[in-house]
Amino acid sequence: MRQTHVWVAVDVGVQRHRVAVGVPGQALVCEFDLDHSPEGFATFFRRVEAHTQGCELPVAVAMEGYNGHARPLDGQLLARGWRLFNVNNLKLARDKEIFPGPAKSDPIDARKMLELFSLRDELPLAKGVLGEVAVVPEAHTPLKRLTLRRRVLVNEKGRVVNRLHADLHAVCPGLAEITGAVDNLWFLRLLACREDLQKLARMQTQSLAKLRGIGKTYTERIRAWQRRAHFAPEVAYVRPMIVADARPASSS
């Protein structure tokens, strides 16, 4: 296949990325490591652009880890008008099963991505591994980021709620049953109002009334629980965990 682009493959790491560059007539012209820093990005663009001089070919970049540790390099690529391809890791693994090669390493993975560029128009599997990233309107970028942030926060809350419910069930059975859901704000404020969880069983009505969201109905439920409150021995070391989980949300 006739090469119509300067091909660049980036195997994305956390602090450092591995780069392989191919030009027409030479599948692999250079390889280098790229630091995830402004200086590293400047070096990356300078070295890649050096291979476009004289041939006036556009640049196409395959990136493993697009929209993760690759940020903000991926956005800078698109801003320059370069084509960006996201490497589908599951399909890449399938490709390696069908076409075995050397053991995994960053340099080997970068070369493999470069090879997939050359096979993309001839091998359907290779085309499936490389999916082109479309340029989205600027207004969509913050919306996408906010949506991702919301999803992460919802998942985090779910993990905390599940852990809180399990801990309460283990060390003070019956306490979680006084509320419909352990993430109710009034209940979280109750859990967080004392460092010692066992002191909740001795709180007076006047003290309960000072907690926002606890009215007559919830006070009666708490008083009913207090009369039969029981704590397992491990409450001594689990109670700080319960309070730590309840306290951030209880301040809402």
N, C-alpha and C positions, 0 to 999 in steps of 0.2 A: 504494500500500500504506500502511495506517495505521501510523505509527511508534509502537512500543510501548516503546522504550528511548531513553535518551540515548546517541547513538552517538559513539564516540571512535575515531579512527584515529591510530596511532602509527607513523611511518616511522623505524625504528631506525637510529641511527648508532653510532659508537664512543664519542665524548665528548658528543654532542648528538643529540637526537631531535626530529623535527617532529611536532606534534600538531594535529589538526583535530577540531572538536567540532560535532555536529549535534543539534538538538532538534526536537520536533514542530512543524511549521509553518515551520521554517526549516532548510533542509538543511545550511547552514554558518553557525554562529553565531559562531565565533571560531577563530583559528589562533595558535599560539605555538611557540617553541622551548623545549625542555626540556633542561637540563643534567643529565648523568648523575652526580648527586650527591644526598646526603640532602636538601639544601636544594631542589634541583630537583624531587625526588619530592614533597616537601611542597607546593610550589607547584602541581604537577600535580594532586594530589588536591584541593587547595583550589579551584582554578579549575573543575575538572570538577564537583565537588559543588555549586558555586554555581549550576549550571544544573539541578540536580535539585530545588532548593527550590521548593516551590509546586506541582510537578507529580507528585511522588512516583514518578517513573519509575525503573526499574532502569537500570543502566549496562552497556553492552556495548562491549568494546574489541577492535578489530582491530589486531594487532601484526605488523609485518614483522620477522622476525628473532627470533621467540620462542625462548627457551632458549639464546640466544647472547649477543650484546651487550646484550640486553634485561634480563638478570638483574642485580639482584634485583627489578626493577620488576614483572616478570610474576608472581612469587610474591606480591608485595604486593597486586596486583589480585585474585588468587584468594582471598587471605586476607580481603579485604573483602567477599567474596561477589559480586563483579562477574563477569559472563560474559566469557570471554576467547576470542578467535578468532585462530588462527594463519593468516597469509597465505601460501599456497603460491606461491612466487615463479615457478615454472615455469608454473603455470596463470594467474598474473597477467600474465606476458609473453604468453601465448596470447590472453588477453582484450584486451590492448593491440593485438595484431595484427589482431583482428577488429574492434575499435572504436578506430581510430586517434585519437590526441589529441596535445596539445603534447609537446614534447621532455621527457625525464625530468628531474625535479628533486625534491628532498625535499618541497616544498609541493604539487607536482602529484601525486606518489605518495600523499601523505596524503589529498588530496581524492578521488583515484581509489578508495582503500579505503573512504572514507565513502560514495561513490556505490554501491559494491558492496553495502553494507549495505541500501540501499533496493531493490536489484534481487535480493537473495538469495532471496526467496520466489517470484520470478517468472521468473528466468533461471537455468537449471540450471548454466551456466558460472560465474555469479557465486557460486552456492552451493558449487561445487567449489573456488573460490579461497579461501573462508573456512571453515576447519575448526575447530569448537569444541574447545577444550582441556578435557578432563575433569579434575576434581579427583581426585587420587590419594591414597590413604591415606598418612599421614605416614611410616609405616614404609618405604614404597617409595622415598621421596625419597633417603635416603642410599645405598640399594642401586643406584638408577639412576645416581647420581653416581659411585659406585665402579666400576660397569660401564663408564661412559663413560671414566673415568680409565684403566681397564685397556686399553680399546681403543686409546686414544691412545698409551699406553706400548708396546703391542705393535707399533703402526704405526711408532713412532719407532725401536724396536729393529730392525725390518725394514729401515728406510732405512739405519741405521748399519751393519748386517751386510752389506748389498749394497755399500755404499760401501767398506767395509773389504776385502771380497773383491776388488773391482775394483782398488783401490790396490795390494794385495799382488800381484795377478796382473801389474800393470804394472811394478812396480819391483823385485820379487824373485820371479820365477817359480819355482814349486816349493815355496815356503815354506808356502802355504796347503794344499798337498796332503798335508802330514804329519798333518793332523787331519781328522776326519770333517766338522766344521763349525767355521767361524772364530769362532763365539761360544762354543765350549767354554772353560770357565774357565781350565783349565791353559794353553791356547794364548794367551788374552788376557793372562794373567800373564807369559807368555814375551815377548810383544810389548811389554808395558809395563815390563819390568824394566830396560831400557836406553834412554837418550835417543837414542842412535845405533843405528839398526836394524842397521847393518853389524857392530856388535860382537856380535850374536847368533851370527854365524858363527864367532866365536872363543871362545865361552863354554866353560869346562871342565866336566867331568862333576860336579865338586864343587859348582860354582855352580848347575848345573841341578838338582841334588838338593835345593837349598834352596828351590826354588819349589814351593809347595803343589800337589799333584795330579799332579806329574811323577814317575812311577816308572820302572822299568826299561824298560818297553815304549816309552814316549814318549821317553825319553832316547836309546834306540837309533835311533828315527826322526829325532830332531833331529841326532844325530851323523852319520847317513847324509846328511842334507840339507847339513850343514856342509861335507862333503867336496866337494860340487858347487855350493855357494852362488854365486849370481850376482846382481849388483845393477845396475839400469839407472842412467844418469847422473842422472835426475830424483829419485833417492832422497834427494838432499841437501835438497830442499825438500818432498818428499812425506812423509818419515819423521816430521816433527812432527805431521802430520795423522793418520797411522796410530796413533802413540802416543796422541794426544788421543782418538781414537775407542776405543782399547782400554782406556785407564786407568780410566775410571769403573766399567766393568763388572768389571774384573779384581780390584777390591777386595772383591767379594762373597764 
